[in-house]
């Protein structure tokens, strides 16, 4: 009797996700949800506590998938692509998840959060990123572009927008494994500085800079953006790619102020980040397992706060579908290297990472999240060419 009641509650909960048809297998029963021909099957091998689903739908379903209590029969990306477009029907009890959703943004906490993701291991990331080691949205100029070519395109595109000239100084906030700074130095003969909180990225950056013989041209620091003033430098150009998502909503002003403080008057600042249409506290599963403390800024709040610091907006571009394609490339490479990855991590980690890559690809495809590049000047700069494609 109790088991039947729980099954009925589960069916009732999931029947609201009926915009796209799918088959649900639960215990020994099969249910057709939505109208039309189903393209995937959600197989519940174990029951999920309905209270957990109500507290956080994404957390309950995500953890069940990680454990193997849920299996997707069919393509995982396809299933998530059809399911996540209905995220407005997910339940989230923010008061019960307060510590997870609204963590501290102290320097110590943010360093720990960043390292928990980026210090998983360079050997792991090298398996499924391309050889540039770029862990951000590529730019596919042509449908046939490889992931490697798309990352080359992306860096070239950013550097062109920054309108670099020889002997300029460039700061990269959240420099990753250093590819952008290396390319900027080689192609434009500038002086580069990068900051990161990841020890693994720092070590790899130093190795790559030495291999290129650029030790006199690029400096990498293990540094929080709030401590940029300690560099005692100002820069002609500043770039930040995929770092703002780690800052936290309460710190956006501080982040922009820190950039403003080290950017020369009339200098250019390019901000490349995952964005959202509206302010949102973040997905509980992503915040627990993938990006602790991560928050996706809305476009309007960044534009609003930048105006208070006299940043002038030159250009805004949305590269949402480029990130969808990038993530699908990453997941393909991830799956191609599963035999090696299984020697490094357990099955729960593998299912978690696969879910992360496919889920984010689906979120970009459905417009749940965007990828924006914003080009600012510090104050009005009338000396730049007046066309976008300078």
SULJO-V425224 format. One record per residue. N is the residue number from 1. RES is the residue in one small letter. SS is DSSP state (H for helix, E for strand, L for the rest). OMEGA is omega in whole degrees, -180 to 180 (NA if undefined). D_FIRST is the distance of its C-alpha to the first C-alpha in whole Angstrom. Layout:
N,RES,SS,OMEGA,D_FIRST
N,RES,SS,OMEGA,D_FIRST
This chain:
1,x,L,179,0
2,x,H,180,4
3,x,H,179,5
4,x,H,178,5
5,x,H,179,6
6,x,H,178,9
7,x,H,178,10
8,x,H,178,11
9,x,H,178,12
10,x,H,179,14
11,x,H,180,15
12,x,H,180,17
13,x,H,-174,18
14,x,H,-179,20
15,x,L,179,21
16,x,L,178,24
17,x,L,-169,26
18,x,L,-178,27
19,x,L,176,31
20,x,L,-174,31
21,x,L,173,29
22,x,E,177,27
23,x,E,175,24
24,x,E,173,21
25,x,E,-179,19
26,x,E,-174,16
27,x,L,-179,14
28,x,L,-175,15
29,x,E,179,15
30,x,E,-178,19
31,x,E,177,19
32,x,E,-178,23
33,x,E,-178,23
34,x,L,-179,27
35,x,L,178,29
36,x,L,-177,32
37,x,L,-179,32
38,x,L,178,30
39,x,L,178,32
40,x,L,-180,29
41,x,E,173,26
42,x,E,-176,24
43,x,E,177,22
44,x,E,-180,19
45,x,L,176,19
46,x,L,179,17
47,x,L,177,15
48,x,L,179,17
49,x,L,-178,16
50,x,H,178,16
51,x,H,177,18
52,x,H,177,21
53,x,H,-180,21
54,x,H,179,22
55,x,H,175,24
56,x,E,180,26
57,x,H,-177,25
58,x,H,-179,28
59,x,H,-179,27
60,x,H,-180,24
61,x,H,180,24
62,x,H,180,28
63,x,H,178,26
64,x,H,178,24
65,x,H,179,26
66,x,H,-179,29
67,x,H,-174,26
68,x,L,177,26
69,x,L,174,22
70,x,E,173,23
71,x,E,174,26
72,x,E,175,28
73,x,E,-171,29
74,x,L,-177,32
75,x,L,-177,34
76,x,H,179,33
77,x,H,180,36
78,x,H,180,35
79,x,H,-180,31
80,x,H,179,32
81,x,H,180,35
82,x,H,-176,33
83,x,H,-173,30
84,x,H,177,32
85,x,H,179,34
86,x,H,-178,31
87,x,H,177,31
88,x,H,178,32
89,x,H,177,28
90,x,L,176,27
91,x,L,176,26
92,x,E,177,28
93,x,L,-174,28
94,x,L,-180,32
95,x,L,179,32
96,x,L,-177,30
97,x,L,-172,31
98,x,H,-177,35
99,x,H,179,36
100,x,H,-174,35
101,x,H,-176,36
102,x,L,-179,40
103,x,L,174,41
104,x,L,175,45
105,x,L,176,47
106,x,L,180,50
107,x,H,-179,52
108,x,H,-179,51
109,x,H,-178,47
110,x,H,176,48
111,x,H,179,50
112,x,H,-179,47
113,x,H,-180,45
114,x,H,-178,47
115,x,H,-180,48
116,x,H,-180,44
117,x,H,-171,44
118,x,H,178,48
119,x,L,175,49
120,x,L,176,46
121,x,L,178,49
122,x,H,180,52
123,x,H,178,51
124,x,H,-177,48
125,x,H,180,49
126,x,H,-179,52
127,x,H,-173,49
128,x,H,168,48
129,x,L,175,50
130,x,L,-173,54
131,x,L,173,57
132,x,L,-175,58
133,x,L,178,55
134,x,L,-178,54
135,x,L,178,50
136,x,L,-173,50
137,x,L,173,51
138,x,L,180,53
139,x,L,-175,55
140,x,L,179,55
141,x,L,179,59
142,x,L,-179,58
143,x,L,-176,55
144,x,L,-179,56
145,x,L,172,57
146,x,L,176,55
147,x,H,179,53
148,x,H,-180,57
149,x,H,180,59
150,x,H,179,56
151,x,H,172,56
152,x,H,179,60
153,x,H,-177,60
154,x,H,-179,58
155,x,H,177,60
156,x,H,-179,64
157,x,H,179,62
158,x,H,-178,62
159,x,H,176,65
160,x,H,179,67
161,x,H,-179,65
162,x,L,175,66
163,x,L,-177,70
164,x,L,175,71
165,x,L,-178,75
166,x,L,178,76
167,x,L,173,76
168,x,L,176,74
169,x,E,-177,71
170,x,E,175,67
171,x,E,176,64
172,x,E,-179,61
173,x,E,-173,58
174,x,L,-167,55
175,x,L,178,58
176,x,L,-179,55
177,x,L,165,57
178,x,L,-173,60
179,x,H,-178,61
180,x,H,-180,61
181,x,H,180,64
182,x,H,179,66
183,x,H,-180,66
184,x,H,-179,67
185,x,H,-178,70
186,x,H,-173,71
187,x,H,-175,71
188,x,H,178,72
189,x,L,178,74
190,x,L,173,73
191,x,E,-173,72
192,x,E,173,68
193,x,E,178,66
194,x,E,175,62
195,x,E,177,60
196,x,E,173,56
197,x,L,-177,54
198,x,L,179,53
199,x,H,180,55
200,x,H,178,54
201,x,H,179,55
202,x,H,-178,58
203,x,H,-180,59
204,x,H,176,59
205,x,H,-179,61
206,x,H,179,64
207,x,H,-177,64
208,x,H,179,64
209,x,H,179,66
210,x,H,179,68
211,x,H,180,68
212,x,H,-179,69
213,x,L,-175,72
214,x,L,-177,71
215,x,L,-179,71
216,x,L,-175,74
217,x,L,-177,72
218,x,E,176,69
219,x,E,176,67
220,x,E,-180,64
221,x,E,168,62
222,x,E,-168,59
223,x,L,172,59
224,x,L,-178,57
225,x,H,-180,58
226,x,H,-180,58
227,x,H,-179,61
228,x,H,-179,63
229,x,H,-179,66
230,x,H,176,67
231,x,H,-178,68
232,x,L,179,71
233,x,L,167,71
234,x,L,-172,71
235,x,E,176,70
236,x,E,-178,71
237,x,E,174,67
238,x,E,176,64
239,x,E,174,61
240,x,E,-175,57
241,x,E,174,55
242,x,L,-179,51
243,x,L,-174,51
244,x,H,-179,51
245,x,H,-180,47
246,x,H,-170,47
247,x,L,-177,49
248,x,L,-173,47
249,x,H,-177,47
250,x,H,-174,49
251,x,H,-177,52
252,x,H,179,53
253,x,H,180,56
254,x,H,179,57
255,x,H,-179,56
256,x,H,177,58
257,x,H,-179,61
258,x,H,176,61
259,x,H,-179,62
260,x,H,-175,64
261,x,H,-176,66
262,x,H,-179,67
263,x,E,178,68
264,x,E,177,71
265,x,E,-176,72
266,x,E,178,72
267,x,E,-180,70
268,x,E,179,67
269,x,E,176,63
270,x,E,-179,60
271,x,E,-178,57
272,x,E,-173,54
273,x,E,173,51
274,x,E,-174,47
275,x,E,178,47
276,x,E,179,44
277,x,L,-177,45
278,x,L,179,44
279,x,L,-178,43
280,x,L,-175,40
281,x,L,177,39
282,x,L,-179,37
283,x,L,-176,34
284,x,H,-179,32
285,x,H,178,32
286,x,H,-176,35
287,x,H,-180,37
288,x,H,-169,35
289,x,H,-172,35
290,x,L,-178,38
291,x,L,178,41
292,x,L,178,40
293,x,L,-177,42
294,x,L,177,42
295,x,L,179,43
296,x,L,-180,44
297,x,E,170,47
298,x,E,178,47
299,x,H,-173,51
300,x,H,-179,52
301,x,H,177,51
302,x,H,178,53
303,x,H,-179,56
304,x,H,-177,56
305,x,H,179,57
306,x,H,180,59
307,x,H,-180,61
308,x,L,-179,62
309,x,L,176,63
310,x,L,169,66
311,x,E,178,64
312,x,E,-177,65
313,x,E,177,63
314,x,E,-171,64
315,x,E,173,62
316,x,E,-180,58
317,x,E,180,56
318,x,E,-179,53
319,x,L,-174,52
320,x,H,-176,48
321,x,H,173,48
322,x,H,179,50
323,x,H,174,47
324,x,H,-179,45
325,x,H,178,47
326,x,H,-178,48
327,x,H,178,44
328,x,H,174,44
329,x,H,179,47
330,x,H,-178,46
331,x,H,177,42
332,x,H,179,44
333,x,H,178,47
334,x,H,-179,44
335,x,H,180,42
336,x,H,-177,45
337,x,L,-175,46
338,x,H,-179,42
339,x,H,178,44
340,x,H,-178,46
341,x,H,179,43
342,x,L,175,41
343,x,L,-176,44
344,x,L,-173,44
345,x,L,180,40
346,x,L,-174,37
347,x,H,180,34
348,x,H,176,32
349,x,H,-178,36
350,x,H,178,36
351,x,H,178,33
352,x,H,-176,34
353,x,H,177,37
354,x,H,178,37
355,x,H,178,34
356,x,H,-177,37
357,x,H,180,39
358,x,H,-180,37
359,x,H,178,36
360,x,H,177,39
361,x,H,179,41
362,x,H,-179,38
363,x,H,176,38
364,x,H,-179,42
365,x,H,-177,42
366,x,L,179,40
367,x,L,175,42
368,x,L,175,40
369,x,L,180,42
370,x,E,172,46
371,x,E,-178,49
372,x,E,165,52
373,x,E,177,56
374,x,E,177,58
375,x,E,-179,61
376,x,E,160,63
377,x,E,174,67
378,x,E,-173,68
379,x,L,-180,70
380,x,L,178,71
381,x,L,-179,73
382,x,L,-177,75
383,x,L,-179,77
384,x,L,173,74
385,x,L,-172,74
386,x,L,176,73
387,x,L,-180,71
388,x,L,-173,67
389,x,L,177,68
390,x,L,NA,71
